[in-house]
C-alpha cells in the first residue's frame, strides 16, 4: 500500500498541531507540516516525530504550489493576524 500525503497549513498552531499528531501516528500517511518558521521549537518537534517541515506562508501565494505538490489532502485553518 502506498502512503498518502496530508499537507497541514499552520502545523505549529493548536488545531494544525493536533491534526499533525493524529496523522503522524496513522499508518499509511505522511505529514508535510507548513509553517512560517521551520526553525521554531514546535516545527522541530514535528520534524522529530517524522513530519516533513516546509516553510510556506498563505500570504505569499508563490510559496504554496511546491508545498501542495502531490498532496492527497490539505488541512487549512487560518485567521488574519491583527496588526
Backbone as JSON Lines, residues from 0, in Angstrom:
{"i":0,"aa":"X","n":[0.85,-1.18,0.0],"ca":[0.0,0.0,0.0],"c":[0.89,1.24,0.0]}
{"i":1,"aa":"X","n":[0.64,2.16,-0.93],"ca":[1.42,3.39,-0.94],"c":[0.84,4.38,0.06]}
{"i":2,"aa":"X","n":[1.71,5.23,0.6],"ca":[1.22,6.16,1.6],"c":[0.56,7.37,0.95]}
{"i":3,"aa":"X","n":[-0.32,7.97,1.73],"ca":[-0.99,9.19,1.33],"c":[-0.3,10.35,2.03]}
{"i":4,"aa":"X","n":[-0.44,11.53,1.43],"ca":[0.2,12.72,1.97],"c":[-0.83,13.75,2.38]}
{"i":5,"aa":"X","n":[-0.76,14.18,3.64],"ca":[-1.57,15.3,4.11],"c":[-0.65,16.49,4.31]}
{"i":6,"aa":"X","n":[-1.05,17.62,3.78],"ca":[-0.34,18.88,3.98],"c":[-1.14,19.67,5.0]}
{"i":7,"aa":"X","n":[-0.48,20.12,6.05],"ca":[-1.16,20.82,7.13],"c":[-0.65,22.25,7.19]}
{"i":8,"aa":"X","n":[-1.53,23.18,6.86],"ca":[-1.2,24.6,6.97],"c":[-1.33,24.99,8.44]}
{"i":9,"aa":"X","n":[-0.33,25.69,8.95],"ca":[-0.38,26.08,10.35],"c":[-0.14,24.91,11.28]}
{"i":10,"aa":"X","n":[0.77,24.04,10.9],"ca":[1.0,22.81,11.66],"c":[1.56,23.06,13.05]}
{"i":11,"aa":"X","n":[2.11,24.25,13.29],"ca":[2.64,24.54,14.63],"c":[1.61,25.22,15.52]}
{"i":12,"aa":"X","n":[0.42,25.45,15.0],"ca":[-0.65,26.04,15.8],"c":[-1.42,24.97,16.56]}
{"i":13,"aa":"X","n":[-2.42,25.39,17.31],"ca":[-3.19,24.45,18.14],"c":[-3.92,23.41,17.3]}
{"i":14,"aa":"X","n":[-4.74,23.85,16.35],"ca":[-5.52,22.89,15.56],"c":[-4.63,22.11,14.6]}
{"i":15,"aa":"X","n":[-3.75,22.8,13.89],"ca":[-2.86,22.12,12.96],"c":[-1.95,21.13,13.67]}
{"i":16,"aa":"X","n":[-1.47,21.51,14.84],"ca":[-0.62,20.61,15.61],"c":[-1.35,19.36,16.06]}
{"i":17,"aa":"X","n":[-2.62,19.52,16.43],"ca":[-3.42,18.35,16.83],"c":[-3.65,17.42,15.66]}
{"i":18,"aa":"X","n":[-3.94,17.98,14.5],"ca":[-4.14,17.16,13.29],"c":[-2.84,16.45,12.94]}
{"i":19,"aa":"X","n":[-1.73,17.16,13.01],"ca":[-0.43,16.54,12.7],"c":[-0.16,15.37,13.64]}
{"i":20,"aa":"X","n":[-0.42,15.54,14.92],"ca":[-0.18,14.46,15.89],"c":[-0.97,13.21,15.55]}
{"i":21,"aa":"X","n":[-2.21,13.38,15.14],"ca":[-3.05,12.23,14.77],"c":[-2.49,11.54,13.53]}
{"i":22,"aa":"X","n":[-2.2,12.3,12.48],"ca":[-1.75,11.69,11.23],"c":[-0.34,11.12,11.32]}
{"i":23,"aa":"X","n":[0.5,11.67,12.18],"ca":[1.84,11.09,12.35],"c":[1.78,9.69,12.95]}
{"i":24,"aa":"X","n":[0.7,9.38,13.65],"ca":[0.53,8.05,14.25],"c":[-0.28,7.11,13.35]}
{"i":25,"aa":"X","n":[-0.84,7.65,12.28],"ca":[-1.74,6.89,11.42],"c":[-0.94,6.15,10.34]}
{"i":26,"aa":"X","n":[-1.0,4.81,10.32],"ca":[-0.28,4.07,9.28],"c":[-0.77,4.47,7.88]}
{"i":27,"aa":"X","n":[0.15,4.55,6.96],"ca":[-0.22,4.85,5.58],"c":[-0.29,6.34,5.26]}
{"i":28,"aa":"X","n":[0.06,7.19,6.2],"ca":[0.02,8.64,5.97],"c":[1.39,9.26,6.22]}
{"i":29,"aa":"X","n":[1.75,10.21,5.37],"ca":[2.92,11.06,5.58],"c":[2.39,12.47,5.85]}
{"i":30,"aa":"X","n":[3.12,13.22,6.66],"ca":[2.71,14.57,7.03],"c":[3.72,15.57,6.5]}
{"i":31,"aa":"X","n":[3.22,16.56,5.76],"ca":[4.02,17.72,5.38],"c":[3.47,18.88,6.19]}
{"i":32,"aa":"X","n":[4.28,19.39,7.09],"ca":[3.87,20.43,8.03],"c":[4.33,21.8,7.52]}
{"i":33,"aa":"X","n":[3.37,22.67,7.22],"ca":[3.7,24.01,6.75],"c":[3.74,24.98,7.91]}
{"i":34,"aa":"X","n":[4.76,25.81,7.91],"ca":[4.94,26.81,8.95],"c":[5.71,27.99,8.37]}
{"i":35,"aa":"X","n":[5.57,29.14,8.99],"ca":[6.34,30.3,8.54],"c":[7.78,30.23,9.04]}
{"i":36,"aa":"X","n":[8.04,29.44,10.08],"ca":[9.39,29.37,10.66],"c":[9.75,27.92,10.97]}
{"i":37,"aa":"X","n":[10.47,27.3,10.05],"ca":[10.84,25.89,10.21],"c":[11.85,25.67,11.32]}
{"i":38,"aa":"X","n":[12.46,26.73,11.82],"ca":[13.44,26.57,12.89],"c":[12.82,26.71,14.29]}
{"i":39,"aa":"X","n":[11.51,26.94,14.35],"ca":[10.86,27.1,15.66],"c":[10.88,25.78,16.43]}
{"i":40,"aa":"X","n":[10.74,25.9,17.73],"ca":[10.73,24.72,18.6],"c":[9.61,23.76,18.21]}
{"i":41,"aa":"X","n":[8.42,24.29,17.95],"ca":[7.29,23.42,17.58],"c":[7.53,22.73,16.24]}
{"i":42,"aa":"X","n":[8.11,23.45,15.28],"ca":[8.39,22.85,13.98],"c":[9.43,21.75,14.12]}
{"i":43,"aa":"X","n":[10.45,21.98,14.91],"ca":[11.48,20.97,15.11],"c":[10.93,19.74,15.83]}
{"i":44,"aa":"X","n":[9.99,19.95,16.74],"ca":[9.35,18.81,17.42],"c":[8.56,17.97,16.43]}
{"i":45,"aa":"X","n":[7.86,18.62,15.5],"ca":[7.13,17.87,14.47],"c":[8.08,17.09,13.59]}
{"i":46,"aa":"X","n":[9.19,17.71,13.21],"ca":[10.18,17.02,12.39],"c":[10.74,15.8,13.11]}
{"i":47,"aa":"X","n":[10.97,15.93,14.41],"ca":[11.49,14.81,15.2],"c":[10.5,13.66,15.26]}
{"i":48,"aa":"X","n":[9.21,13.97,15.1],"ca":[8.18,12.92,15.11],"c":[7.96,12.31,13.73]}
{"i":49,"aa":"X","n":[8.63,12.86,12.71],"ca":[8.53,12.28,11.38],"c":[7.88,13.15,10.33]}
{"i":50,"aa":"X","n":[7.45,14.34,10.68],"ca":[6.85,15.24,9.69],"c":[7.94,15.88,8.85]}
{"i":51,"aa":"X","n":[7.61,16.15,7.59],"ca":[8.5,16.95,6.75],"c":[8.05,18.4,6.92]}
{"i":52,"aa":"X","n":[8.89,19.22,7.51],"ca":[8.54,20.61,7.79],"c":[8.99,21.49,6.64]}
{"i":53,"aa":"X","n":[8.05,22.29,6.13],"ca":[8.31,23.17,4.99],"c":[7.93,24.6,5.38]}
{"i":54,"aa":"X","n":[8.78,25.56,5.03],"ca":[8.4,26.95,5.23],"c":[7.52,27.4,4.08]}
{"i":55,"aa":"X","n":[6.35,27.9,4.41],"ca":[5.41,28.44,3.43],"c":[4.49,29.39,4.17]}
{"i":56,"aa":"X","n":[3.9,30.32,3.42],"ca":[3.05,31.34,4.03],"c":[1.87,31.6,3.11]}
{"i":57,"aa":"X","n":[0.65,31.47,3.63],"ca":[-0.53,31.69,2.78],"c":[-0.62,33.14,2.31]}
{"i":58,"aa":"X","n":[0.09,34.05,2.95],"ca":[0.13,35.43,2.48],"c":[1.15,35.63,1.36]}
{"i":59,"aa":"X","n":[1.88,34.58,1.03],"ca":[2.83,34.58,-0.08],"c":[2.48,33.42,-1.0]}
{"i":60,"aa":"X","n":[1.51,33.63,-1.9],"ca":[1.0,32.54,-2.73],"c":[2.06,31.79,-3.53]}
{"i":61,"aa":"X","n":[3.15,32.43,-3.88],"ca":[4.2,31.76,-4.65],"c":[4.85,30.62,-3.86]}
{"i":62,"aa":"X","n":[4.7,30.63,-2.53],"ca":[5.31,29.58,-1.7],"c":[4.44,28.32,-1.64]}
{"i":63,"aa":"X","n":[3.24,28.38,-2.18],"ca":[2.29,27.27,-1.96],"c":[2.32,26.13,-2.98]}
{"i":64,"aa":"X","n":[2.5,26.37,-4.28],"ca":[2.45,25.23,-5.21],"c":[3.41,24.1,-4.85]}
{"i":65,"aa":"X","n":[4.64,24.41,-4.52],"ca":[5.59,23.36,-4.15],"c":[5.18,22.68,-2.85]}
{"i":66,"aa":"X","n":[4.62,23.45,-1.93],"ca":[4.2,22.9,-0.64],"c":[3.04,21.92,-0.81]}
{"i":67,"aa":"X","n":[2.17,22.17,-1.79],"ca":[0.99,21.32,-2.01],"c":[1.24,20.17,-2.99]}
{"i":68,"aa":"X","n":[2.41,20.13,-3.61],"ca":[2.69,19.13,-4.65],"c":[2.45,17.71,-4.12]}
{"i":69,"aa":"X","n":[1.72,16.94,-4.89],"ca":[1.43,15.52,-4.62],"c":[0.56,15.26,-3.39]}
{"i":70,"aa":"X","n":[-0.07,16.3,-2.85],"ca":[-0.92,16.12,-1.66],"c":[-2.2,15.37,-2.01]}
{"i":71,"aa":"X","n":[-2.59,14.46,-1.14],"ca":[-3.9,13.82,-1.24],"c":[-4.94,14.61,-0.47]}
{"i":72,"aa":"X","n":[-4.49,15.26,0.6],"ca":[-5.38,16.01,1.48],"c":[-4.66,17.27,1.95]}
{"i":73,"aa":"X","n":[-5.39,18.36,2.06],"ca":[-4.85,19.6,2.62],"c":[-5.75,20.01,3.78]}
{"i":74,"aa":"X","n":[-5.14,20.24,4.95],"ca":[-5.87,20.75,6.1],"c":[-5.47,22.2,6.29]}
{"i":75,"aa":"X","n":[-6.47,23.08,6.28],"ca":[-6.18,24.52,6.38],"c":[-7.17,25.19,7.31]}
{"i":76,"aa":"X","n":[-6.65,25.82,8.33],"ca":[-7.42,26.7,9.2],"c":[-6.55,27.94,9.36]}
{"i":77,"aa":"X","n":[-7.1,29.09,9.07],"ca":[-6.29,30.29,9.2],"c":[-7.13,31.44,9.72]}
{"i":78,"aa":"X","n":[-6.44,32.4,10.26],"ca":[-7.06,33.63,10.72],"c":[-6.09,34.76,10.42]}
{"i":79,"aa":"X","n":[-6.63,35.87,10.07],"ca":[-5.78,37.03,9.8],"c":[-5.21,37.53,11.11]}
{"i":80,"aa":"X","n":[-3.9,37.72,11.13],"ca":[-3.28,38.26,12.34],"c":[-3.63,39.73,12.47]}
{"i":81,"aa":"X","n":[-3.92,40.15,13.67],"ca":[-4.23,41.56,13.87],"c":[-2.95,42.38,13.79]}
{"i":82,"aa":"X","n":[-3.09,43.59,13.28],"ca":[-1.89,44.42,13.11],"c":[-1.72,45.4,14.22]}
